[in-house]
Amino acid sequence: QSPRQAYVGQETEPGAIIASDTYDWGSLLSSSYRFYEAQQSGVIPSWNRAAKDGFGPGGIDRDLSGGLYDAGDHLKLHLPLTMTLSTLALGAIEFESAYRAAGQWDTAAATLSRAAEYLIKSHIVASDTPTSNQFVAQVGDVDTDHNMWWGRPEQQPQGGPRGSAGYRPVYVISSSSPGADITAQAAAAMAGISMVLSKPGSWQNPSLAADLRSRARQLLAFAQAVPGTWKEPGPSVYRSSGYVDDIAVGSLWLCKLDLESSGSTLPTSCNNAIS
């Protein structure tokens, strides 16, 4: 039988119903991206909220609206976020012709472009001096989201002390607070999105792609210069056991990015990735 055929009940059961063996995979891809659209935070379509993340008690007086909520809560956790974004970018890059044939290239590029703007906001200090960089690791508090506020994000109080429903702190990676796992994965995400936004389409954006490429190098250098795993504040959500694999992923993405522009010549970044 065709591997695409499915049965209700046993194959030998009289009257078994054979499902259609033709699927609209393009529609499935479109529906998959609807999930990420549903998770978007910040100033988006009129039905969504204009978040004020980054301000108020526990904030850093920087606009951190945007990005994607992690799950059913309102946390923005940058380790799973950046890993998700690089995976989405990889799917679009490796199956570009299929995405275009399905009419989903611009869908993917739109989601990644908006996410890239949030990553840039989160790179609050960008520097070619590796140890001077700073990058946001987390927005929100686990206890607040899980125990103090079960409601819509647009109705959650804005600002408040620890223990209140509006408590929404921001945690930052710096030379004194390492998080090489997150910054290396952020470098990977930026490199991947840079490749997507360099390609033809409604969301092609050479200047944004160039900015992402520069920041990816800065963040990978930051991860290498300030090694260490991010220590989550409070209860663990997605605890990382190490950072070396993340640096390897970031290095490979920069290799892939540079290889695309250099052609057959092996870039220095690829030699670094191998080592």
N, C-alpha and C positions, 0 to 999 in steps of 0.2 A: 504494500500500500504506500501511497504517497506519504512522506513524513509530515505533510501539512494537514492530512486528514485526521479527524478526531471522532471518537465514538462515544455515545451515551450507553452505558452498560457494557457487557462483554461482547466481544466481536462475534461470537456464535449465537448470541441471543436473538431470537426471531424478532424482526421488526426494529432492529437497532437503527438509530438515526445517524447518518453520516453528516457531519458539519461541512459547511462550504470549505473548499480547499483554496479559496482566493481571499486574501486579506489586503486591506488598504494600509500598508505599512507607513505611508506618508501621513495618514490620519493619526496613526499611533504615535509617530514622532511629534506631531503637532500637539497631541494631548499630553505628551510627556513634558513639553515645555510650558504647558499651561500650569503645571504644578509650580514651577519656578516663578511664573508670573503671580501666582496666588501668594507666594511667600515674600514678594517684594515689599520693602519698607520705604517710607519716605514720600516725597512729592512725586506721585505717579498719576494715574487717571483720577478724575474728579471724585470717584467713589471711594478713594483711599485717603489715608491721613497724610498730613504734613508733619512728620515727626520732628521732635526737637532734641534728638539724641546728641549728647555731648555737652549740654548745658545743664545748669542746676547743680544741686548738691551731689558730689561724687563725680561730676563731669570734669572736662578739661577746657571748657569755654571754646570748643571747636565744633563746627557743624559736622556731625557724623550721621546725618539723615541719609537714607538710602540703604543699599545692601539687601540682604535676604535674611529673613527670620530662619532660625534653625529648624524648628519643628512646629508643634502646636503652641509653644510658648512664644515669647517675644525676645528671646536671647539672640544676640548676634555673636557667634563663636567662630573665630577666624581660622582655626585649624580645619574643621570640616568644611567651612565655606570655601577656602582656597583650594582644597583638594577637589571639591565638587567642580569648581570653575575650570581647573586644568583638565579634568576629565571631560567636561562638556566641550572644551576647546579641542581636545584630542579627537573626540568623535566627529566634530565638524571638519577638522583638517584631514583626517584619515579617510573619511567618506564624503568628501566635498561634492563629488559628482552626484552621489545619491541624494544628498541634502538638497542640491540645486534641482534635481529632477523631481523631487517631492515638493518643491516650492517652500522648503523650510530653512534655506540658508539664511535669509534675512531674519527669520524668527530667532535662530540661534545667535546671530550676530547682534541683534537688538538686546537680547538678554545679557550677553557677555559685555556689550558696550556699556550698558547701565551699571553692571557690576564693577566694571573697571573704574568708573568714576568714583565709586565708593571705596575701592582699594586705594585710589590716589588720595582721597580724603583721609584714609586710615594711615597713610604714610606721612605722619604729621611732621617729621623732620627728615628731609631727603638730603643726603650728602654723599660726596665722593670719598669722604673720610669715613671708613666703615663704622667705626665705633660711635660716630656722631648721629647715626640714624635712630629714629624712633618709629615704632609701628604699633597700632592698636591691636591688642590680643582679644579683647572681649568687651562687649557692650551689654550691660544688664547684670542682674543678680539672680542666681539660681533660686535661692529661697524666696525672693520676692515673687518671681514669676510662677513658681510651683505652689506656693503656700499663701501668698498675700493677694494675688490678683489673678482671677480666672475670668477673663473677659476680653473684649475686643481691644486691640492696641490703640485704636483711636479714642477709646473711652478711658484708658488708663491715666491716672493723675500724672501730671508732668512735674517731676521734682518732689523731693521729700527726703527725710533722714532715713537711715537704716532702720528697718522694721516697719516702714510705711509702704503703702501700695505704690507710691511714686518713686521709690528708691531705684535709681538706674545709674550705677557707677560705670566708669570707663577705666579699663586696665591697659597699661602701655608697656611694651617691650622696649628696653633701653640697654645701655652698656652695664647698668647696675641691676637690671632685671631681665635676665636672658630669656630667649624664646626662639632658638635657632630652628626648631621644628616648624614654627608658624612662619617665620620670616622667609625660610627657604621655600616653603610651599607657596607663599605669596609671590615669590620670585617666579616660581613655575607657572602660577596662574597668570601673572602679568605677561610672561613670555608667550604663553599659549594664546592669550587674547590678542596680543600684539600681532601675531601671525594671522589670526582671523580678520582683524580690522585692516590688514594690509591688502586683503583680496577684494576683487570687484564685488559690488553689491550696494544696496541702499545705505548700509552702515559703514562702508569703507571710510576710514578716517586716518590718513597718513600721519597727521600731527599727533593724534592720541596714541597711535601705534608706536611712534618714536618715543613719546614720553614714557609709555609702559616699558619699552625696551631698556631705556636708561634706568628706570627705577628697578627693574628686575635685576640688573647688574649690581646696583647699589645694595639691594636687599640680600642678594646671595653673598656678597662680600661681607655684609653685616653679620649674616648667619655664621660665616666661616671665622670671622674675627671675634665674635662673642658667642662661643658655643654654650650649649646648655639647653635643657628642656624647659618649656614653660610650666611654671607651677601654678596650677589653677587656684583661684581664691575660693575658699569655701568648698562645698560639696563637689566632687568630681563629676564631670559630664562626659567629656571625651578625653580621658587622660592619655597622654602620649608616653611611651616607654623609652623613647630615644629620639635623637635628631639626625644621626648620621645618614639614615635612609632618606630623610627629607632633603638633606643637602645634596645627596646623589640625584634625587629627582629634579631639584632645581638646576643642578649642573647639566643634566641631560636635556632639559628644556632649553637652556641657553645654547647648548650645542646644536639642538634642532633648529632653533631660531637663526643662529649664525650660519648654519649649513645651507639653509634655504636661500640666503642672500649671497653666499660665497660660491655656490655651485659645487664644483668638484674638489675645490681646495679644502682640506680639513682645517677648520678654524682652531685657534688656540683654546677656545672654550671646550672643544671636544676632547682635546688632549687632557685638559684639566678634569673633565668629567670622567675619563677613563682612569685617571690616577686617584 
